[in-house]
């Protein structure tokens, strides 16, 4: 009954969903395209029985890369379908995998849209990345005996409290999932407390530790460093959000007083905000060079704006210190393991609830520092700039954390093999 009420409510929300798409399309034109896919209308793939992987946006797509590549190697005859919710997620799938996978937007969780999707695809299993739970999607997959793996699953304390308010609905959804690969023991315990059977939940670690840095990334980062200024003190503020850049610029003002040659690489999380952030920087009196212009920085350049997609690892690799955004505002943080894999020490603000275990591991190693505000951010950046030996040691320690916690992809492959056979 709860799912029926939910479905009726979802149908009533349809006009607002369309209005939201139109609103988002004002800044990102990708939201104006391919609407039919969102309602289960698309040209069906040539093969059925595919492994279906759903990664809602860019972060989940990046986390899924090692697993998808491993699946292509382990099951070369098995087609792969990757779904996402956002245009940026779609762009990353297409840029990374081209025609080796079939990509389509995931259908909205209307019963009709979900059933149309399943009829066309006829998947052999569904792999949901992290915590993407939709009642109708889970219900109709379970009804058609499609095994479901919740992979790289995390459940923050904040999300757990939210699900507790609808515990019966949450328990029903979790009962329809075949296996859960939890990132850490606290995640596993929260899933079980919400109603998941304990024998369904396996602690696998995080796939983010299985990040692989391609050799050409190092070469591109080295070339970029020359373009920016090999001898300059360079720090990056990556995946920043609205109201966070202001705090980063406040910290930068304080940093420049102690480290006059400091250059800031600023990378907003969402591409539709690139022009707005560039204008913000100029309003503060800073000279800005945009990555998309492919220009070298002069000594008078203050900020290098990362306004391209798919180059974050290269930008990290050209930096000495990384601040990972989404953490000075209540977003929950972003992936601190990307700079760590490149031996770059990192900094996070107080809002890192989506990466609690990773932050604890990196902080314990000495490879990450937690700060509370812009002043704290400035102080840590200055401290590491003034002590390059300590900075390099912190970077090496963070990389060691990544190396010592690999193996989640292999654990998930064992679960996938079990479900497929």
C-alpha positions, -999 to 999 in steps of 0.1 A, spaced: 0 0 0 28 24 9 44 19 -26 10 26 -43 6 58 -23 41 68 -32 35 61 -69 3 82 -69 22 111 -52 50 107 -77 24 111 -106 10 142 -89 45 156 -88 50 152 -126 43 189 -135 68 200 -108 94 175 -121 90 190 -156 93 225 -143 124 215 -124 140 201 -156 132 233 -174 147 254 -145 178 233 -145 181 236 -183 185 273 -180 220 267 -167 228 233 -181 213 227 -216 217 189 -212 185 189 -191 165 199 -222 175 168 -241 165 132 -241 134 136 -220 118 105 -235 145 83 -219 135 95 -185 101 80 -190 113 47 -204 111 55 -241 143 49 -260 158 27 -288 164 -6 -271 199 -21 -271 206 -49 -296 212 -75 -268 192 -83 -238 204 -100 -206 228 -72 -198 244 -63 -165 227 -30 -156 248 -6 -136 232 26 -122 255 54 -112 234 85 -105 259 112 -113 296 120 -118 309 109 -83 292 75 -85 303 70 -121 339 77 -112 336 53 -83 322 26 -106 350 29 -132 373 1 -118 343 -22 -114 329 -16 -149 364 -22 -164 367 -54 -143 333 -65 -155 342 -59 -191 373 -81 -186 356 -108 -166 324 -111 -188 335 -100 -223 304 -115 -238 280 -99 -214 266 -65 -226 267 -36 -201 241 -9 -197 250 21 -177 223 45 -165 227 79 -149 204 107 -138 223 139 -147 238 152 -180 273 155 -164 271 118 -153 260 109 -189 289 129 -204 314 111 -181 300 76 -191 303 85 -228 337 100 -225 351 71 -205 335 41 -222 323 54 -257 305 26 -275 317 -3 -253 286 2 -231 250 11 -238 241 44 -220 206 58 -213 191 80 -186 175 60 -158 137 61 -159 119 82 -133 104 59 -107 69 57 -122 56 22 -125 50 25 -162 84 40 -170 102 13 -149 82 -15 -165 89 -2 -200 126 0 -193 128 -35 -180 108 -49 -209 133 -33 -234 165 -42 -215 156 -75 -198 187 -73 -175 204 -103 -160 211 -82 -128 211 -47 -115 240 -31 -97 231 1 -78 260 23 -68 261 36 -33 226 44 -19 203 49 -48 170 33 -36 138 37 -56 107 17 -45 92 9 -79 126 1 -95 134 -23 -67 99 -38 -66 96 -46 -104 132 -59 -105 124 -82 -76 91 -92 -92 109 -102 -124 136 -121 -104 164 -97 -114 191 -100 -87 200 -67 -72 234 -57 -57 237 -25 -38 274 -19 -45 299 4 -27 270 10 -3 272 38 22 246 51 47 256 81 67 242 88 101 223 117 86 207 95 58 200 67 84 180 92 105 160 101 74 152 65 65 143 58 101 113 81 96 100 57 69 114 25 84 87 2 70 92 15 35 130 12 39 127 -23 53 106 -33 23 131 -19 -2 160 -35 16 142 -69 15 141 -67 -23 178 -62 -26 197 -95 -30 231 -85 -16 246 -53 -1 283 -46 -4 289 -20 24 318 3 24 325 0 62 312 -17 93 291 13 105 274 14 71 266 -23 73 252 -19 109 229 9 98 215 -11 69 208 -40 92 191 -17 118 169 -5 90 158 -40 82 183 -56 59 190 -93 67 224 -96 83 234 -125 59 228 -102 29 252 -75 41 289 -79 34 316 -53 43 337 -49 11 355 -17 17 351 13 -7 357 9 -45 371 44 -44 404 29 -30 407 9 -62 413 41 -82 438 37 -110 459 66 -122 467 62 -159 504 70 -168 493 98 -191 477 116 -161 512 121 -147 525 134 -180 496 158 -184 500 170 -148 537 176 -154 530 196 -185 503 216 -168 526 224 -139 550 240 -164 521 260 -178 511 272 -144 546 280 -131 569 252 -120 583 272 -91 550 287 -78 532 275 -47 500 259 -61 470 247 -42 436 235 -55 401 240 -42 382 212 -60 345 203 -64 334 236 -47 297 246 -44 277 278 -42 286 298 -11 318 278 -7 339 298 -33 335 329 -12 351 311 18 379 298 -4 386 333 -17 387 346 18 412 320 27 432 328 -4 434 364 6 450 354 39 474 329 22 487 355 -3 498 377 27 522 349 38 528 332 5 528 359 -22 535 336 -51 506 313 -43 484 303 -72 449 289 -66 434 263 -90 396 266 -85 373 239 -98 336 243 -93 316 210 -90 290 219 -116 299 231 -151 269 254 -153 285 275 -126 318 281 -143 310 316 -157 295 327 -124 325 316 -104 349 333 -129 330 365 -125 330 362 -87 368 358 -87 372 389 -109 349 409 -86 373 402 -58 401 417 -79 418 385 -90 433 379 -124 418 347 -138 430 323 -165 405 296 -176 416 261 -184 394 261 -214 415 289 -229 447 267 -229 468 296 -219 499 298 -198 498 317 -165 519 347 -159 533 358 -126 503 382 -123 478 353 -126 461 347 -93 435 320 -101 434 292 -127 398 282 -132 392 245 -140 363 250 -163 366 218 -183 352 183 -176 371 151 -169 404 167 -160 403 169 -122 430 142 -117 453 162 -139 446 194 -120 452 176 -87 485 163 -100 497 198 -109 490 210 -73 509 208 -40 479 208 -17 442 200 -22 411 213 -5 382 190 -13 350 209 -15 314 202 -6 327 203 30 325 240 40 288 239 31 264 211 41 269 189 11 288 160 28 321 163 10 336 147 -21 362 121 -29 394 127 -9 410 96 -23 417 112 -57 444 136 -44 456 109 -20 462 85 -49 485 112 -64 503 117 -31 488 151 -26 479 160 10 443 171 14 421 193 36 384 190 43 359 212 60 335 200 88 308 186 65 323 153 53 295 130 64 294 111 31 331 102 36 334 97 73 355 64 72 378 77 45 384 109 64 392 90 96 417 68 78 434 97 60 435 119 91 450 91 112 478 87 87 486 123 87 477 128 51 445 149 57 437 178 79 402 189 91 393 225 93 362 244 105 363 276 84 381 298 59 407 309 85 415 273 94 418 265 56 443 293 52 463 283 82 468 247 70 477 257 35 503 282 48 517 257 72 522 231 44 536 256 20 561 267 46 572 231 54 576 212 21 591 182 38 561 178 61 538 184 31 555 157 10 555 133 39 517 139 44 511 132 7 531 100 8 512 88 39 478 95 22 489 75 -9 499 46 14 463 46 28 450 41 -7 474 13 -15 467 -6 17 429 -5 13 425 -18 -22 404 -49 -29 367 -37 -29 363 -43 -66 375 -79 -63 351 -84 -34 322 -71 -54 332 -93 -84 329 -123 -62 294 -112 -52 284 -105 -88 297 -139 -99 276 -155 -72 245 -136 -84 250 -143 -121 255 -180 -115 
